[in-house]
């Protein structure tokens, strides 16, 4: 049994949680798995303590804007007497976990999706283009400190190993060391009840669901144009949207999509519900038939994953998507999702029109549910976390390769300066000068 300090994004998902997204589901799944395995767990959540929520044993909050955050984390660490530190989910939890572990404790960092590829997607839409610089500043010290990592997909695990190699970290551990473990998204939504496969009869009105955050990778322009084209053919088609912009991260795509939807030819057929409590989701999904997302070009989709694929299926919906991640490509190859080409709104429209006119078979949705439950259920997807906890090692401190090279360059320059100032060098210089003059006279 270990004493694990788990750091993630709050609040934990409950029926009344006003907004639930992947980072919260990630930390909640890890917390429950560690507790079920018999480990002592203290969960430190990034964010404000929820007002009106009862205190939960072994759970505390830290405000990242608090200038005393390092002191607060140190107090939690000292009082809990942790033997392992784990971050769950992206962004601030990883940075705070690296701070909490100091140089003593074994540290496992969750990197669910390539942060540099996501920064690329954000910079592609932002004329100020600062996301990549900020991402490097955030993640470089984290990548330099952790003893092992979690990736969301096999493709991202390879990219992460390459990043560690470029930093010079691979040589800091034995060849047998497991640097990266793949922990995919889990087919687990806590207390949220699942739904039976719905299907849709041919010719019946088509209800499309867009759920979750409009992240940097979401192609809102292709999405909106494809929906408008399909609505032009299907007069009863409606789109229901729950979720939206991600405050503090990216809101431009959602604002652009909402303005285009409400200012377009079919504003009454777009129903915006915003971020709603977890318990309200089943009522919103009950009348929908298909869940949808469209990726932008770029590396993020290739290296990442899509929690909403599991959520849509969990709620009994068919899925139409651009199949670019490991998981969505696998589902597409098996014929379990309807594929849509990147940047092709007419391809999206045709797929939706086929569903509207020819219907959706509930049998395919049932097969998808069975496959995802078997392949991505929580205890299987998160098992590598338990493997690391039972076999964690603290690697030697990572020397900064750039600092080492700078020191060697400085030392070499000093040695060259000493040579140039030596009597031998000065005599040799005079000899070269004399020989040069003698050679010119001879010519």
N, C-alpha and C positions, 0 to 999 in steps of 0.2 A: 504494500500500500504506500502511495506517495501523497505528498501534500502539494497540490497543484494550484498555482495562481493563474487563473484564466482571465485574459483581458480581451474584451470585445466591445461592440457597439450596442448601447442601450436605446430604449428599454427592452426588456425581454418580451417576446410576443405573448399576449394574453387576449382573451376575447375583447377587452376594452382598449387595447393598445391602439392609438389613433393612426399610426402608420407603421406597417411592417414590411421590411424588405430583406434582401438576402443577408446582409451583415448580422441582423438580429437573429434570423433563423439559424445562421452558422454557429453563433456562440451558444444559442439555446440547445442545439443538437449536441455540441461537444460537451456542454455542461451536464446534460442528462446522461450521456454515455459514460462519462468519467465517474459520475456518482453511482450509476448502476454497476460499474466495475469495482466499486468498493473504495475508490480514492477519496481523500479529503479534498474538497474543492472550495476555494474562495473565488467568486466571480467579480471582477472589477470592471464596471461598465463605463464607457466614455459617454458623457452627456449629463444633463440635469436630472436630478432625482424626480421621478414622476409625482406630481401633486395628487394627493388623495389616494395613492396606491399604498397598500399595507407593506410594511417592511418585510423583505424576504431574507430568511436566514442564509448567511454565507454570500450575500450579494451587497455590494456597495457601489457608489458612483463617484466619478472624478470628472470635474469640469476641465476640459483641456485649455480653456482660456484663463484659468486660475494661475497666476504667476507662481504659486506655491505647489504646482502639480508634482514636481519632483519630490518635495517633502512629504506630500500626502501619500504618494505611491510608496515611498520608503517606509512610512509608518504602517501601511497595510502589510507590506512585505515582512517587516520585523515582527508584528504582532501575530501574523499567521504562521510564520516560520516555514515558508514554502521550500520545497526541494526541487520543484520544476516550475518553469514559467512558459506559458503558451499564449500566443495571440490568436484571435479568431476573427477573420474578416479583414478587409483592406484598410488602408489609410492610417488614422491615428492610433488604433490599438497596437499596430506593429511597432510604431515609434515609442509608445509608452511602455510596451513590453521590453524593448531593448534597454530602456532606461531603468526599468524595475529589476531586470536580471543582473545589472552591473557587470562585473567581470567574474562573478563567482558561480552563478547558477546555470545549469543547462537551459538553453532557450530554443523553443520551437516557434518559428514564425510562419504564419499562414499568409500566402501570397495568392489569393484566389483570382486569377486572371492577371495578365501581364500589365503592370502599371505603366510601363513606357509605351506600350501599344495603345493603351487608353489615352495617354497624354497626346500621342500622335493624332488620335481621332478628335480630341478636344482642340488642339492647335490648328487643325485643318479648318475649323469653323470660327476661330478667334483671331482677328487681325493683330492683337497684341502678342499672341503666341508666347505665353509664359509657362504653360502647363508642363512642358518637358523639363524646363529648368527647375521648376518647383518639385517635380517628381524625382529628379536626380538628387536634389538636396534632401528630400525626405527619405528616400529609400537607400541611398548609398551607405550611410552609417548602419542601417538595419541589416543590409546584406553583408556588411563587414563583421557584424557581431553574432548573428544567430549560429547555432550549432547544427541546425537542420531546418528544412523548410517543407511546407505543404504547397502543392500546386493544384489547380482545378482540373487540369487535363493532361494527357500525355504530351501533347504538343507544347503546352506551356512549361511542363517539367524540363523538356529539352532546352527551351529558351532560357530558363532559369539557370540550368547548369552552365550554359554558355556565358551568362552574365557573371557567375561566380568564377569561371575560368579567366575571364578578362580582368577581373579584380585580383587575380593571383591567389585565390582562396583554395583551389583544389589541392594544392600541394601541402596544405596545412593539416591534412587528415590522411589516415591510411587509405590505400586503394579500395579497401572493403567498406569504407564508410558510406552510409546511405545519406547523401546530401538532400535528396528531394523525394518525398512520398506524394503520390497522387491521391487526393481526396476530392472526388467529384461532388457536385451538388447532391443533396439528399432528398429522396422522395418522402419528405416528412414535413408537415406544416403544423406541428404541435397539436393544439386542441381543435384546430379547424377541421370540421368533418368533411370527408370526401363525398363524392356524388356518383351515382350510377351513370354509365355511358348514355348520352342523350340521343345522338343521331338526329336526323331531320328528314321529313318526308319530301319527295320531289315537289317543287312548286310552292312549298310553304315559305312564309317570310323568313329571310335569313337574318340572324342576329349575330353580330361580330363583337368580340370582346378585345379591348386593349387594356392590359393590366400591368401595373408596375411603373417604375421610373422611366421617363424619356431620357435615357442616358446619352453619352456622347456618341455611341456606336449606332444609335437608332436613326435610320434614314427617314426622317419625317416628311421630306419632300416626295419621295417615291411612295411612301405610305399614303399620304393624303391624295395624291394624284390617282393612285390605283383604286382607292376607295371611291373617289368621285366617279371614275369611269364605271365601276361596278354598279354604283347607285343609278347611273344613267340607264342601265339595262334592267336592274331589279328595282322596281318602284317601291317595294315594301321593305327593302333592306335598311337596317339600322345598325349603328355602331355605338357601343357603350364603353366609356372610358373611365377607369378607376386608377388612381395614381396621378402621375404628372411630373412636374419639374422636381429636381432634387436640390433643395436649398443648400447653398454653400458649395455646390459642386457644379451643377449644370442645369439651367432652366431655359436656355434659349430655344432648344428644339421643341419643347412643349408649348412655349408661348407662340412660336411660329405656327405650329400645327393647329393650335386652338384658334388663332386668328384666321387662318386659312379655312378651317372648317366652318366657323360661324360667319365668315364673310363670303363663303362659296355658294354654289347653287342649291345645296341641300342642308342648310343650317339646322333645320328642325329634326334631322335624322341623326345628329350627333348629340349624345347625352353624356355630359360631363358630370361625374360624381365626385371627383377629387379623391384625396386620400381618405379612406374610411376605416373605422375600427375593424379589426380582424373578424369579429362576429357578424359584421354586415356583408361580408363578401359572398357567402352562399346565396343570399337573396338576389344579389346583382348578377351572379353567374347562372342562376337557375334557368333563365329564359334565353341564354345565349347558346350558340351551336359550335362556334369555332373561335379559337384564340389565335392571335396573329402577332408577328413581329417581322421587321425588315431591317437587315443589317446594311450598314454603309460598307464601301470598300475599305481595305486596310487590314492590319494584322490582328486587331483586337478580337474580332469574331473567330479567327482561326485559332488563337491561343486561349480563348476564354470558354465560357459555357453560357447556358441560359436557364436560370431557375424557372422562368415563366413557362418553359416547355413542360416541366413537371407540374406546375400549378394548374395550367389549363387542363392537363390530362387528369389530375387529381379531382378537378371539378366536373369531369365527365365530358369535356369539350374535345372536338377534333382540333388539330393544329395545322396551320399553314405558316410557312416560314422560309427564310433563306437558310438552307442547311449548310453552315460553314464551320461550326464547332465540331469537336469529336462526337459529342452526343447527338446533335441534330443531324449530322451526316449519317451516323449509324441508324437513326430512326428513319431517315429518308431512304437509305439503302434497303431497309426492311419493308418499305412501303407503309410505314406507320404515320408519316406526316405528308402533307402536300407541299412539295418543294416550289419555291418562287425564286426567280433569278434576280441577282443583285442589280439594282438600278433600273429595273424594267417594270414600270407601273402597269403597262398593258398585260404583262405576264401575271401580276397579282390580280388584276381585274378579271382576267379569264378564269383563274382558279376559283375566285369567289362566285363568278357567274355559274360555273359548273356546279358548285355546291348548292347554289340557290335553285337551279333548274332541275338537277338530277338527284339532289338530296345527299345525305351523309349517313353512311352505315354505322350503326352503333357497334357492330362487331369489331370494326377496326379500332375504335376507341377502347373497347374492352381488351383487345390484344395489347394495345399500347399501355394501358393501366397495368396489366399483368407483367409485361416486360419491365417497365420502370420500377415496379415494386420489387421484382426479383433482382434487378441489377443495381438499383440505386437506393434501396431501403437504408435507413439511417445506420443501423448496426453494421452493415457491410461497407457502406461508403466511408464511414468515419473510423473504421477499424485501425487504419495506420496510425491514428492518434494514440490509441492504446499501446500499439507496438512501440512507439517512440517513448512513451512514459515509462514502460517497463525496461527499456534498454537505452536510456539517454546517456550521452557522454558530453562532457565539457571539453571542447577542443582548445588547443593552445591559443592565446590571443593572436589575432590576425595582424601581422605587420602591414602597415600601409605601403603598398608597392610604390606609389608615387613618391612618398617621403624617402623610401630607400634609394630610389633612383636619383632623386635630387641630392641626397647625401653623397652618393657615389660620384655624381658629377662635380659637386663642390670639392670633394676630396681630390678627384683627378685634376681639377683646375689648379688646386693648391700645389699638387705635385709637379705639374707642368710649369707653374710659376717658379717653383724652387729650382727646377732644372735650368730654366732660362736665366736665372740669376747666378748660377754656379760659375766658378772660374773656368771649369772645363768647357761649358757652353760658350763663354765669352772668347776663350782661346780658339775654339773651333770656328766661331763666327768670324774672327779676324783671319784665320787661315782660309776660310771660304772666300772672303773678300779679296785677299792677296791672290789666290788662285784664279779668281774671276778676272782681276786686272791683268794678270800674266797671260791668261788665255786670249783676252781681247787684243793685247799687244802682239802676240804671236800671229793672230789672224791678219 
